[in-house]
Amino acid sequence: MRAFLAIELDDYLKNNINDTQDILRKNKNAKIKYVENENLHLTLKFFGDINERKQKKISKIINNTIENYEPYTLKLAKVGTFPNNNHPRVIWVGARDKNKKTIKLSKELDESFNKIGFKKEHDYVPHITIGRVKKVSDNTELTKTLQKLKNNYYGKLEVNKICLKSSQLTPNGPIYNTEEEYTL
């Protein structure tokens, strides 16, 4: 199964993000593939294809790691792009918390996942991908829109669990299913 580890979003946050996607949709000079409302999430780690044996190892690592974590609050704010606004490929909403617990959790998990054969991530930036830019004929309008959205605030998320998700790719986009939940 194709799998990833994620923090799921509350519906009201998804709806707030959808409002931003609607603003971006008005831009006629950019072709953007938007993430469907039900698929919005914060990825902690993408695994790719894993078998049942690997899934059990992943679950053990997650359970051992989250023993040290209590529920915490994330603030979703700011619209940004990778690699930058002049050449956007990914449009995202930022996620941050007081003590950088999400970054610490990701790093701790990543180091353990590396020991069972998964490549380490580069500098992890907590974010929710909201769209992938396919083509831009004139960047001016998109840049202005992104500039207006850069300080948007979407709300708070109580992080009390993380989820191992499967991803089935279809011609109509990915279908995500929760395989396992891990409570903080």
C-alpha positions in Angstrom: 0.0 0.0 0.0 1.1 3.6 -0.7 1.2 5.2 2.7 1.9 8.4 4.6 1.7 9.7 8.2 -0.6 12.7 8.8 -2.3 15.0 11.1 -6.0 15.4 10.1 -7.8 18.7 10.0 -11.1 19.6 11.5 -13.9 20.4 9.0 -14.1 24.1 9.9 -10.3 24.4 9.0 -10.9 22.6 5.7 -13.7 25.0 4.9 -11.6 28.0 5.8 -8.8 26.7 3.5 -11.4 26.0 0.8 -12.3 29.7 0.9 -8.7 30.5 0.0 -8.7 28.0 -2.8 -11.8 29.7 -4.2 -10.0 33.1 -4.2 -7.1 31.4 -6.0 -9.4 29.8 -8.5 -10.4 33.3 -9.8 -6.9 33.6 -11.3 -7.3 32.9 -15.0 -3.5 32.9 -15.7 -2.6 29.9 -13.6 -3.6 26.3 -13.9 -3.6 24.9 -10.4 -4.7 21.4 -9.3 -6.4 21.9 -5.9 -6.4 19.4 -3.1 -9.9 18.2 -2.5 -11.5 19.4 0.8 -11.7 15.8 2.2 -8.0 15.2 1.4 -6.5 18.3 3.2 -4.1 17.2 5.9 -0.6 17.9 7.3 1.9 15.3 6.2 4.5 14.2 8.8 6.1 11.6 6.6 5.5 10.1 3.1 6.5 6.4 3.0 5.6 5.4 -0.5 4.7 1.7 -1.0 5.0 -0.4 2.1 4.1 -4.0 2.9 2.4 -5.4 6.0 5.8 -6.2 7.7 7.0 -2.6 7.2 3.7 -1.3 8.4 4.1 -3.2 11.7 7.6 -1.7 12.1 6.3 1.8 11.4 3.4 1.4 13.9 5.9 0.2 16.6 8.1 3.3 16.0 5.1 5.6 16.1 3.7 4.1 19.4 7.2 4.3 21.0 7.7 7.9 19.9 4.3 9.4 20.8 4.6 8.1 24.4 6.6 11.2 25.0 4.0 13.6 23.5 0.8 15.2 25.0 -1.9 16.8 22.9 -1.0 20.3 21.7 -2.4 23.1 19.6 -1.3 24.1 16.1 -2.1 27.4 14.5 -2.9 27.4 10.8 -1.9 30.7 9.2 -0.1 32.1 6.3 -0.2 31.1 2.6 3.1 30.4 1.0 4.7 28.6 -1.9 7.5 26.2 -2.7 10.0 27.0 -3.9 9.0 30.7 -4.0 6.3 33.1 -5.2 8.1 33.9 -8.4 8.2 30.2 -9.4 5.4 28.6 -7.4 5.0 24.8 -7.7 3.2 24.1 -4.5 0.8 26.4 -2.6 0.5 25.7 1.1 -1.0 26.9 4.4 1.5 27.1 7.2 1.2 25.3 10.6 3.0 26.3 13.7 3.0 25.7 17.4 4.6 27.4 20.4 7.4 24.9 21.1 7.8 23.5 17.6 6.4 20.2 18.7 5.4 19.2 15.2 8.9 19.7 13.9 10.4 17.8 16.9 7.9 15.0 16.4 8.6 14.8 12.7 12.4 14.8 13.3 12.2 12.2 16.0 10.0 9.9 13.9 12.2 10.5 10.8 15.4 9.4 12.6 13.7 6.2 13.7 12.1 5.6 10.3 15.6 6.0 8.7 16.8 3.0 10.8 14.3 0.8 9.0 15.2 2.0 5.5 13.3 5.3 4.9 15.2 8.2 3.5 15.6 11.2 5.9 13.6 14.3 5.1 15.4 17.6 4.5 14.4 20.5 6.7 10.8 19.7 7.6 8.3 22.6 7.2 4.9 21.9 8.7 2.3 22.8 6.1 -0.9 21.8 4.4 -0.6 21.5 0.6 -3.7 23.2 -0.9 -2.7 23.2 -4.6 -0.1 22.3 -7.1 0.7 24.8 -9.9 0.7 23.1 -13.3 1.2 26.1 -15.5 1.4 29.9 -15.2 1.1 32.1 -18.3 1.4 35.4 -16.4 2.7 35.3 -12.8 1.7 38.9 -11.9 -1.9 38.2 -10.9 -1.0 35.1 -9.0 1.8 36.8 -7.1 -0.5 39.7 -6.1 -3.2 37.2 -4.9 -0.6 35.2 -2.9 0.7 38.4 -1.4 -2.8 39.4 -0.2 -3.2 35.9 1.3 0.1 35.6 3.0 -1.1 36.7 6.5 -4.4 34.8 6.5 -5.4 33.0 9.7 -7.3 29.8 9.5 -7.8 28.8 13.1 -6.4 26.4 15.7 -6.1 22.6 15.6 -6.0 20.5 18.7 -3.5 17.7 17.8 -4.4 14.7 19.8 -3.7 11.9 17.3 -1.8 11.1 14.2 -2.9 8.8 11.4 -1.3 6.3 9.1 -3.1 6.8 5.8 -3.2 4.8 2.6 -3.4 6.6 -0.8 -4.9 5.0 -3.8 -4.2 6.9 -7.0 -7.1 7.1 -9.5 -7.7 9.1 -12.7 -9.9 11.4 -10.6 -7.3 12.0 -7.9 -6.1 10.2 -4.8 -8.4 8.4 -2.4 -7.1 8.4 1.2 -8.1 5.9 3.9 -7.1 5.9 7.5 -5.3 2.6 8.3 -4.3 3.3 11.9 -4.8 6.0 14.4 -2.3 6.8 17.2 -3.5 8.9 20.2 -1.1 11.3 21.8 
